[in-house]
Amino acid sequence: MKRKEVQLFLVGAAVISGFAAFTLTVLAGGLAEIKWDKPAPIVKRITGQGPVEVIPPELEGYGVKLAGKKGMLTGYVLPEGSKKAIKGVKRLVLTNSGSLPHDPATVLNAKIFEKMTGVYLELIEMKDELLWPKTLSVAMARATDVDLFYIDRAMIDTSILSAARWAYPVDVLYPPEVQKLYSEGVLMSLRGLEGRFYAAPLTLWSEYLFYRPSWLKKAGVKVPTNWQELVVASKKVDEWAKANLGLGYVGMITSIGDPDSVYRLWAMLQYAKDVRILKDRKVFVDPKVWELMTDLWLKGGTSKESVEYRWPDAPEVFAKGKAGFIIAGSVFMKKFGDREYAGTIQNDWDVIPAPAWEGVGIRGRSLGEPDTWVINPFISPEKKAAAMLWIDFLRSYQAQFNELYVEGNESCMKAVYDHPVIKAEVEYPKVRAAAVAQHMGESFPPHTEEVLEMVKEYLHKVVAGKIDQASALKKLQGDINKMQ
């Protein structure tokens, strides 16, 4: 079933049945045995910090070479009653976005969890394009061949799954004292439309402004601090690059070849203006945001080729020294420092938080939307307990440290950035911490997937010169309103 058909189904059937009729009980079966506040209060239990040790060979798996590297291997403590709650559970099956060799922290955390609990985690490597169709097919069939679903757009997909009762609520893991450990943007991403929690924060995809200092200096451009300045600066750098380096060199590049990439860019701009995307629970494209987003191409120096690039493509162009600016995720702080990946730009790149909106002044705003896992509600009580333990561990200080330190992904837990090892050894810890503190999030209605396709379509038309900014916005908002 296509996403659009599923969303129509949800609006016409699942939502009608009402959130109040949600009959799944959080403390059912095996979960009743778990004492989340013992042997220590829950915050102390999940924020324990052991030493940073060398990873032993037994914590390797899935062909990922980890032995000899450092990682946070101690600190988290399982809650009391765990062993009894998961009695008989030998494995959990989880879908995963992409290849595990690219997710070393996931592998490390999985192996730590296996050692603690005795439950084997079978991670199924899947392309992003297949994740959602697989999740829907399993959930709609009420099948139990997958225990946890990987979600890479939590603010959209969690709402869809929870509305249809295809996700198991985990409110018990998020008392008020635990919520203080994460930014509000992250917390919003883990909730369904009715406000219940359904997921664990795995890792954030913060967006930053990367740039080439030598290019800016030669072009006579200062580092921009807001989006309006970036439009002007990228144009000047583009003109300098073409005049001095030739065709194929551009002022700025970004990825808007797929709806997800457009989604991130749009959200960054609207949140930087301190405006939510939902207005009275309906999707709203701010006119000034639309104007500035399209100005990145019409008045700025962003390449038209950006419409062809998906999220990993544009960074490869930047890494080859072909662009002066790029909007990209935090993982590229590590990758741009890798000579094998980005040998051309070594010692000639820098990064700052996402630009502010002129007159608002909040830098670092981007989607507070972590990648995450949600629990299949149709699995056994004992498996639900094991899955809840995985979520409990995943959002812990120990696991979040590994995501940042071992893999270079953004940590969802704000306190991790205060760790002395992070401050001393991880790339740009102050820049990262500033961005994580400013994340925003919302719980979007089921039709948002279709909205993103529309935004991408009209943005591409404006970039290609097929329609002007004002006409595109009028048609876009009109099309969106017909769905709401």
N, C-alpha and C positions, 0 to 999 in steps of 0.2 A: 504494500500500500504506500502511495506517495505521501510526503509530508503534508501537502495541502489537503488531501483526503482525510488524513488522520486528524488534522486540526479542525476540519468541518465536523468530523465525528465527535470530537471532544466538546465543541461548542454546543452541538445538537443533542448530545447524549450524556456525557460524563458530567458536564457542568450542571445540567438540568437536575441530575440526581442529588446535587448539593453537597457542599463540603461537610455540612453538619452530620451527614449520614455516614461519615467515614467510620467504619466499624473495626478497623485494625487496631489492636491494643498494643501499646508500646511494651508493657511488661507482660509478655505472653510466653508460656513454655520456659525454655532455657533461660531467657532473659530475666525471669523472676529470681534466679539464683545469684545474679551479679549485684554486688554492692559497690556502686561507682565511687562512693566517698570513703572507701576503705581499701587498703590499710592506711590511707592518708586522705585528707580532703581532696576533691577531684582536681582542683587547680594545682596543688602541690604535686599530686601524683603524675599529672601529664606534663609538668614543666621541669621535672627533675633533670639535672645537668651533670652527667658523668664526665670523665676525661675524654679528650679527643685522642683516639687510639688508631693504630695501624690496622687496616682491615685484613682479617685472616682469610686463608683460602676457602674455608668452609662457608663463607658468606658470599661466594661467587655463584653465578647461575646464568642460564640462558645465553651462554657464550660471552658474557660481559666480564672483562678483565678488571677486577677490583683489588686483588690482593696486593698489599704493599702501599696502597693509598691510605690517606687518613680519612676517618669518618667518625661521627658521634655514635658510638656503639653501646653506650650505657645511659641511664638516666630515667627512662620511662618505667613505670611499674604497673603491671596488670592489676585490675581490681580484684577484690576478693570474690570467690565464687565462680571464677572464670572456668576452672577445670571442670567443675560439675556442670556448668551451663552448656559446655560444648562437647559433652561426653558422646563419643561415637563419631564425631566429625573428623574425617581424615583429610579432606581437601575442600577448598573453595575455588570456583571457576570465575575468573574476572576477565572482561574484555579490556583491551589496552589500546590507546591511540598510538599507532605506529610501531616501529621496530624497537625492541627492548635494548639493543646495543646503544640506542640514542637516549635511553632512560636509565642510566646507571643507578641513580638514587632510588628509583622505583624498585629495581632489582635488589639493591642493598636493603631497603626497608622491608621488602617481602621476605628476604632470607632471615633478617633479624626476627620478624614476626613468626616465621616458621619455627625458629629455634626456641622462642619463648612459649609458644602454644602447642607445637606438634602438629599444627594444621598446615598442610601444603597448599600454596597458592599457585594455581594453574592460570597463568596470564596468557590470554589469547591475543596475539599481535594482529591488529587490523588497520587497514587504511581508514583515514578519517571519513571518506565517502561511504564506507560500509558500516561504520559504527551505529549511526542512527537507524538505518533500516533493520539491522540485526536486533537492536534493542527493541524496536517496535514489534518485530515479528515474534520475539520471545515473550514480551509483555502481553501482547494481545492474545496470544495462545495460552497464557497463564502457564507457560512451560517453566521447567526448573533446571534446564541444562546450563544456564548461566546464573550465578548467584549474585554478582554485583555488576552493574552496568557502568561503563566509563562514560562520563559526560564532559564534553569540551565546550559547551555553551550553557553554563549552569542557569543563567537568568532566564533563558528561554525554555530549555529542555526540562529542567526540574519542574517548572510550572505545568508543562504538558503532562508529564508522568504523574505528578501528584493529583492533578485534576481528574485524571482517569483512574486513579487508585492503582497505579502501576509502580509505585515507589513506597517503601516502608518508612514511616516517620521515625526520627531519632531525637526528638525533643529532650529526652532524658540526658543526652550528652551536652546540652547547652543551657545550663542554669545561668542566671545573670552574671555570676562571678567568672564563668568561662567565656561568656560573650565579650568581656572586657579585653580579652587577649587578642582579639582580631578587630580590624577596622569595620565600620558599618557597611561599607561596600561589599566586603567579603561575606558578612552575615546575611545581607540581602540576597546574595547569590545562592545561598544554601536553603532558602525558604521557598515554599510554594505560594500561590496567590493568597491562600487563606492564612499565611503567616507561620505555619509549622516548619520545623527543620527536617530536611530530608538527606543531607549529604555531608561529606567531610571535605574540608579544604585541602586539596593536594598541593597545588602550586599555582601561583599567579602568573599572568602574562602582562606585566607592566609594559607600557610603551614609553620610549625615550627619544630624545633628539640627538642623533650622532652626527658629527661633522668633521671635516678635514681642516685643521687649523691653518695649514699652509695655503690652501685654496682661499680661505677667507681673508688672510693677510694680503695675498696678491691681488685679490679682487677689491680690496679696500672696504671690507665688510666687518662689522662687529658681530659678536655672537648674539643672536636674537634671544630675547627673554619672553616675548609673547608672540602669538600667532600672526598678528598683523605685521610685526617686524619680520617674521619669517617669510612672508609673501614677498616683501621688498628685497630682503637679503638673498633669497634663493634665486630671484630674477637676476640680480647683479652677478652672482656667482655663475649662473648659467651663461650669461653673456660673456664673462671672462673666460670660462672653460671652452666655449665654442671658438672664441677668437684666438686662444692661445694653445689649446690642446687638440682642437679639431672636432669633427663629427663623432658622435658616439659618447661624448662627454656632456654631462648635464648638471644643472644646479642642484636638483633634488630628485630623489626617487622614492617611491613607496609602493606597497602592494595593494592594489584594489581589484585584482582579477577575480576575486570570489566574494560572496556576500559577507563572510566572516571578517575579511580584511576591511571592507567598507564599514561594517558594523563597529570595529574598533576605532577607526578614524573618526567616524561620525560621533561616537560616544565621547571620545577625547575632547572634541571641540565643544560639544553641547555641555558637557560637565565642566569644562574649563570656564565657560560662561556662567557657571553655577545654575544651570537650568536642567531639570530632569527631562528625560525623553517622554515619560508618561505625564500627561496633563489631564486631570480628572479621569485617570485610569485609561486614557486613550493616547495612542502614539502621536507625538507632535514634533514636526521638524521646524526648529526655530529658524525664521527667515534670515537673521543675521548669521547664524551658523551655516546655513546653506550657501549664503553668499560667500563667506570666507572659505568654506571647503572647496567650492568651485574656483575661487580666486587663486588657490594654490596652483592651478593649471592656467587659468585665463590671464592672470596678472603676475603670477609667480614663475618660478623656474622648474617646476615639477615636470618630469618627462611624460609624454603621452603614452610611452611604452608601459607605464605603470599599470594601465588597465589590463595588461596581459599577465601581470605577475601575481602569483599566489604568495602566501606569507614567506616561504623560504627563498623565493627567487630574487626579489629586490636586494636583500642583504648580500647575495653572491655578487651582484653587480657592484655594490658599494665596496665589497672586499677586494674586487679587482681594480679599484682605484678609478671608477668611472663616474662617480657622483660626489658632490660637495656636502650634501645633507641626506639623511635618511631617517624616517620614523620607523623604529624597529623595537623588538622585544628585548628584555633583560638578558636572555640567554646569549645574545650577541656581544655582550660585554666580555664574555669568555672567548667566543669564537673569533671576534675581530683581533684578539690578542694572540691567536694561534697562527704561527707562521705558515703552516701547511694550508690553512683555510684562507688567510688574508695576508700573505707575504708582501703584497704590493703596498699596503698601507701601514706597515709596522712603524711605530713611533710618529705617526701622523694621523691620528684620529683621537677624538675626545667625545664625551657624552655628558649631557645635562638632563635634568627632569623635563618632562613634557612642558612645552611653553604655556604661559598663562594667557588669559584673555585680557586684552587691553582694558584697563579700568577696573578689572576684578582682582587680578594679581595673585591668583592661586596657581602655583606651578606644581606639576607632577600629577595632574588629574588624568586618570584613565579608568578603564573598566575594572571594577573590583571583582572580577569574575574568575574564580579559580577553576582549573580542571578538577574533576572530582569523581567520586563513585557514589552511586545510590544502590540501595538494597532491593533486590527482587522480592516483592511482598509474598510470593507464593511458595517460597522455600520453607523448609521445616523450622520449627522453633529453635532447634539446636544450631542449625546453620545461620539463622538470623542472629543468634548470640555471637557466633564466631565472626560474622560479618560486622557486627557492631564493635567487636574488639578491634578488628582491623581499622575501622573508621576512627575509633578512639586513639589508637596508636598513630595513625596517619597524621592526625592534626596536632600531635604532641610536639614539644620542643625538640626532642631527639630526632624525630622523623623530618620535621621542618628544617632543622639544621642540616641534615643530609641533603635535602633538596637544594639548598643554597650553596653549601660548601662543596659537595661532591660533584654536582651537576651544573651549578650556576643558575638554576631556576630561582624565581622570586619566592621567598618564604611568606606564608600567610600569617604567621605569628609575629607580631611586631617586635616582641622582646628579643627575638633571635639576633637582630641587628646590633644589639648591645653586647653580644658575646665577644670577648677579647680576641679570639681566634678569627672571627668574622671581620672584626675591625682591622686586624693586622694582615690578613691573607686573601680576603675576597675582594674582587674588583669593585670599586666605587661604592663602599657600604653606605656613606652618607647620602649619596644620590639615590640609592635604592630605598633607604629608610624614609626619605622625604616623600618618595612616590607612594610607597605602601600606606603611609599615613593619610594620603589624600584620595585614595580610591573611593569611587562611588558605585552604587549598584541599585538595581530595581528588580522586581519580579514581573516579567513581561507576560502579556496575554498570549494564548496559543497562536494567534495569527501573525505574530511578530516575524516569524520565518519568512512569510510572504512579503512583509514590509521590507525586509532587507533586500530581497530580490528586486523590489521596485526601486529602492534607493540606489542600488548598484546600476540598474538599467538607466535611470535618468542621469545619474552622475556620469556614466560613460557617454551618454548622448551629448551632454554639455561639453565634456572634454573633447569629443570628436567634432564639435561645432555644428551639430545637427539641430540644436535647440538652444535658445538663450536661457540664462539663469532664472529669470522671473517666470517665464512660461513653464519651464521644467518644474519649478517648485509648485506652481499652481496645479499642474496636472498630477504631480506626485502626491501632494496632500489630499487632493480630491480623490485619487485612487485609494489612498489609505483610509480616508473617511468612509468610503463605500463598504469597507470591511468591518467598521466599528459600530 
